[in-house]
Amino acid sequence: MTETSTAKIGFVSGGAGSMPHYNSFLPLIPDAIKMDFKGLELYNESLYQIADKKETIVGRVKELVAERQWDGVIVTAAPTEVLNPGLFDELKATLAVPFTTALHACVAALRVYNAKRVLLLTPFDERMNELICRHLDTHGVAAVAPHPFQNLAVPRRMDPDQVFELTKKNLDGTDPVDAIYFQGAVLDPINALEKIERELGMTVIASNPAMLWYVLSKLGFSFPVSGYGRLMREWPEIIE
């Protein structure tokens, strides 16, 4: 497709449809793309409330694709996937449009850069990080997650400089890795990506940019953009 083409993409959260950390993501969305944010409202007080809701998620996403005439779908959040085993396969069997989950897109991006061992930074607690690490391991990515958070409010308040310092501290304290992987945009790295890659000399994969890259690539688009890290700048082809 050319850059004058248009597509409507569903951006589906298991929680609310609008969150403050989406603001840094909005500048990455090309003018030719309409991003339709939709929350399923399946959890409120705790991320763990979304567990065992696979059939509901798949059914709701299928309905939304038809109702809102989406050309592609992003199903966000690693907790949604690790707490509903088999979610990706069920979506694949059900949806007729290109889609991705957070973990699937990020694994695809890590594969492009041959990153087999990563520093995983998330806003989640130790239990959730362990579930994500197990999932990644089944897809050939060894992850170390040395910095859990007990309260999402803490990473939510961090500015880009604080995200950089957190990254540097944990990278310095970790055995060598091939890349840094941010999963969970509450710990928002988008406005720190360039500085992290430049000053720490590491490729960085972040979940929101990776999902955008993946689903638009599946639709035949290429929208390279500078200022948001290597993946967005290079816009490489997907390696399945």
Sequence and secondary structure as in RCSB ss.txt:
>XXXX:A:sequence
MTETSTAKIGFVSGGAGSMPHYNSFLPLIPDAIKMDFKGLELYNESLYQIADKKETIVGRVKELVAERQWDGVIV
TAAPTEVLNPGLFDELKATLAVPFTTALHACVAALRVYNAKRVLLLTPFDERMNELICRHLDTHGVAAVAPHPFQ
NLAVPRRMDPDQVFELTKKNLDGTDPVDAIYFQGAVLDPINALEKIERELGMTVIASNPAMLWYVLSKLGFSFPV
SGYGRLMREWPEIIE
>XXXX:A:secstr
  TT  EEEEEEESS S  GGGTTTGGGS TTEEEEEEE    SS GGGGTT HHHHHHHHHHHHHHHT SEEEE
  HHHHHTSTTHHHHHHHH SS EEEHHHHHHHHHHHTT  EEEEE SS HHHHHHHHHHHHHTT EEE     S
 THHHHT  HHHHHHHHHHHHHTS   SEEEE  TTS  GGGHHHHHHHH  EEEEHHHHHHHHHHHHTT     
SSS HHHHH      
